[in-house]
Amino acid sequence: MTDQPTLPDADRQTAPDEPIGYLLYRSVARPGLDQDDLDRILERSRRWNRSVGLTGCLHHEDGMFFQWIEGPRPRLFQLLEWLRDDDRHVNVTVLDQGQLSKRLFDDWEMRFSDRQVASLLDWLAARRDRADTGDAQGVADFMRTLR
Ligand SMILES: Cc1cc2nc3c(=O)[nH]c(=O)nc-3n(C[C@H](O)[C@H](O)[C@H](O)COP(=O)(O)O)c2cc1C
């Protein structure tokens, strides 16, 4: 699996003045989810995201997923419905959502990261006052380090 930015500007499907929304959620991966499952999720994500102008980052650690998705708001909420119906994870919990003036992951259809790339749990633990995976600000700050 390649994990390089793959979205040339010319292919982006969002008009320059279209408002950009973002969504940050946490979910619990289905037990036994393996590398093939992850590859399939990423392949599907990158294909669809590319076609509708979504970008973002999926982090997988300690049986949990954390995903930052950004792009046209109707597409974000359509994807959220699919995510809630997807049995490869459960307990999809939206930590934060809002509007952006600039994308964080401009060059990524969906960046992937896991403990080998960077540890969210260690990151949160190091912020002593906020060591919990429901801390939206902490998770969002961690995502920013992955840009
Ligand atoms: C953790 C996780 C993250 C996902 N991220 C995306 C995504 O960014 N874009 C996408 O199109 N599908 C993503 N999916 C897949 C969707 O939940 C859903 O399966 C798919 O969009 C619907 O396609 P299908 O009905 O053909 O399987 C993700 C799935 C999981 C489990």
The ligand as a MOL file (V3000), in Angstrom:
LIG
                    3D

  0  0  0     0  0            999 V3000
M  V30 BEGIN CTAB
M  V30 COUNTS 31 33 0 0 0
M  V30 BEGIN ATOM
M  V30 1 C -12.7140 3.3340 10.0050 0
M  V30 2 C -13.3400 3.4940 8.6550 0
M  V30 3 C -13.0770 4.6390 7.9030 0
M  V30 4 C -13.6520 4.8010 6.6480 0
M  V30 5 N -13.3910 5.9310 5.9290 0
M  V30 6 C -13.9870 6.1100 4.7190 0
M  V30 7 C -13.7290 7.2720 3.9420 0
M  V30 8 O -12.9760 8.1680 4.3290 0
M  V30 9 N -14.3400 7.3620 2.7200 0
M  V30 10 C -15.1710 6.3780 2.2350 0
M  V30 11 O -15.6980 6.5260 1.1330 0
M  V30 12 N -15.4170 5.2750 2.9500 0
M  V30 13 C -14.8440 5.1050 4.1680 0
M  V30 14 N -15.1000 3.9740 4.8800 0
M  V30 15 C -16.0120 2.9790 4.3060 0
M  V30 16 C -17.4660 3.3750 4.5400 0
M  V30 17 O -17.8050 3.1670 5.9120 0
M  V30 18 C -18.4440 2.5620 3.6970 0
M  V30 19 O -18.1960 1.2180 3.7980 0
M  V30 20 C -18.3740 2.8960 2.2590 0
M  V30 21 O -18.2160 4.2360 2.0130 0
M  V30 22 C -19.6560 2.4040 1.6080 0
M  V30 23 O -19.3000 1.5580 0.6510 0
M  V30 24 P -19.9110 0.1240 0.4320 0
M  V30 25 O -21.3470 0.1520 0.8700 0
M  V30 26 O -19.7280 -0.0330 -1.0440 0
M  V30 27 O -19.0400 -0.7730 1.2370 0
M  V30 28 C -14.5180 3.7910 6.1360 0
M  V30 29 C -14.7790 2.6600 6.8950 0
M  V30 30 C -14.2040 2.4920 8.1400 0
M  V30 31 C -14.4970 1.2600 8.9360 0
M  V30 END ATOM
M  V30 BEGIN BOND
M  V30 1 1 1 2
M  V30 2 1 2 3
M  V30 3 2 2 30
M  V30 4 2 3 4
M  V30 5 1 4 5
M  V30 6 1 4 28
M  V30 7 2 5 6
M  V30 8 1 6 7
M  V30 9 1 6 13
M  V30 10 2 7 8
M  V30 11 1 7 9
M  V30 12 1 9 10
M  V30 13 2 10 11
M  V30 14 1 10 12
M  V30 15 2 12 13
M  V30 16 1 13 14
M  V30 17 1 14 15
M  V30 18 1 14 28
M  V30 19 1 15 16
M  V30 20 1 16 17
M  V30 21 1 16 18
M  V30 22 1 18 19
M  V30 23 1 18 20
M  V30 24 1 20 21
M  V30 25 1 20 22
M  V30 26 1 22 23
M  V30 27 1 23 24
M  V30 28 2 24 25
M  V30 29 1 24 26
M  V30 30 1 24 27
M  V30 31 2 28 29
M  V30 32 1 29 30
M  V30 33 1 30 31
M  V30 END BOND
M  V30 END CTAB
M  END
